[in-house]
Amino acid sequence: MNGNAARGDSKMPMWCPNHDDGVEPEGGELCDEVADPLTGTVRVCSHRCDTCIFHPGNLMHLQPGRVAAMVTRARQTEGHVVCHKTLGTETPAICKGFADGPDQGRSLALRLARALGTLREISPP
């Protein structure tokens, strides 16, 4: 949750290191928040979308090594990869492909939500 929710301003954007493609750049930028500021639940996609970056092949036509870079950065920061279909929506969510992958245990949001029972699955748009 971000500090804006504590002030009752849940529509304010959160400052964090995620970039709009799920990669965290060196400097902080505005990003999509996967935790619901009102309930504290953490959203994760209920299934992989048809163009999930974790499906075999390169369905999103990303540059070679791009997915590996996203996962590496998520590992380094105890972060996660946001589903590209939920970016910029009212309900951004952690990508199901990432959440089911071998690095899921390194994500602070996933670990906490699972431990607290506050993980909420949503369908990607």
Secondary structure, DSSP 8 states (H G I E B T S, - for coil): --HHHHTT-TTS-EEES--TTS---SS-EEE---B-TTT--EEEESS--TT-TTSSS-TT---TTHHHHHHHHHHHHT---B-TTTTTSSS--B-HHHHTSTTGGG-HHHHHHHHHT-EEEE---
